[in-house]
Amino acid sequence: MVNVLGMINMKLFFYFRAFILAFLIIFLNVSQASSKSGRGDLQLSDFVVDAFINYIKGNTTHSPQKFAVSIDGMGYMYYYCESGNTCSGGDSLILKECSKNSNGEECFIFASKRTIKWKNGINPGKGKASKISRKWTKDEIKNKLSELGFY
């Protein structure tokens, strides 16, 4: 006599295992594709550092949203968010615009709001060590960039 219940359980187990495997493959691919923050050594030019300082400082009507930089440290693009509004997304667009303005150099996210996301072995990319205050002077911001290995 054939154990029908055992065969059904085996089929369910097989389908469940296949579903989990497919989910993990899709999840891992999406996670890697969405990693748009830069990694590795990066030296920012004076031109880009000055732009980053302007981005950090913002003003009363604009808050920093995203700052992208080319891998050669010579080009950039940044977005502000109108104060009082909630802004999100825009990574793909800012990277495309940055690359276009940087003679085709590949760009990555350097900062999100006032936190430097680029991981270079010194900067953790999160927490207090990676934050820049709007109240800091230009020299304090430059010193922090030097301390983190970017300037």
N, C-alpha and C positions, 0 to 999 in steps of 0.2 A: 504494500500500500504506500502511496506517495504522500509525503508530509507536505500538504498544500500550504499550511500556515508557515512552515519554515521557508518555503520558496517565496512566499509573499514578503516575509521579513527580509530575506536576502535581497530581493529586488528593491525594496524601500531603502535598505542600507546602501545599496549601490547608487541609487538616484540621489540620496542625501549626500553621500561622499562626493559625487560628481558636481552637485550644486555648490558645496562648500569650496571645492577646488576652483571652480569657475569664478566664484565670488572673490576668492583671494587673488587670483590672477588679475581680475579687473581692478580690484582695490589697489593693488601694488602698482599697477601701471598708471592709474589716475594719480596716486600719491607722488610718483616720480615726475610725472608731467607737470604737476602743479607746483613743483619746487622751483620757484623763479628767483629766489634770493641767491646772491652771489656767494661763491666760495673760492678760497685760495688767495694768493698774494694780490694786492692791489695798491698802487700808489696814485693818489689823486693829484692832478695838476693844480696849480694855483688858481686857474680859471674855474675849475670844478669846485675847489674848496670855497672860493668866494660865492659861487652859486649855492652851495650847500648851506653856507651861513645865512644867506638871504632866505632860503627855504625854511631853515630852523626858526629864524626870527619871526616869520609870518607878520601879521599885523592884527588889528582889532577885528577885521572882517574876514580874514582868511586864516585857516589852520592848515599846517602841513599834512598832506595825505600820503604821497608816495614820491620817492626820489630814486630814479634809475641812473645807472652810470655804465659807460662802456668799459669793456675789459681792459682797455689800454689806459683808463683813467683820464682820458682827454675830453670825453663827451658826456652829456647828461640830459635829463629831462625830468621835470617835476610837476606834480599836480597839487593844487590846494583844494581845500574843502571850505565852502562858505560856512562861517561860524554859525552855530546853532543847527546846522543840518547834519544828518548822519550820512556819511559817504562810505562806500565800500567798492571792492572790485577795481577794474581798470588796469590790472597787471599786464595783460596781453597788449593792450593799446599803448600803454606808456613804454613798454619794451620795444614795440615796433617803431614808435615815434623817436625814441632815443637812438635806435640803430640808424634810422633814416638821417637824423641830425649828426650822426657820428661817422659819416662816410662808410656806412655798412658794417661797422664794428658791432659785434654781439654785445647786448646790454643785459644787465640783471638788476634786480631790486637791491638798492644799497640801504635804504631806510624806509620804514613805514611809520608814519607820524614822526615822532622824535626819537625813535629807537633804531639804531643801526643794526640791520639784519645780516649784513655780509659777514660770513664766518671765515676768518683767516688764520686760525690757530691761536690768536690772541683775543679777539673779540668773540664772546660767547653767542652773540646774536639775540640776546634777550636779557631782561632784568636790569638792575640799576647800573651795572658796568657798561651797558650798551646805550643808555639813555643820554640825551643831550638836552639841557635846559634852555628854554627860550631866553631866560634872564642872563645867561652867560655872555661875557664879552666875546668879541671876535678872537682875541688871543686865547681865551679859555677854551673855545671850541677848537681852535687849531691845536692847542696842547692836547686835548682829548683825542683828536684824530691821530696825532703823533703817538700818544700813549697806546692807542689801539692798533698802530702799525699801518695807518693809511696815508700819512703825510710826513 
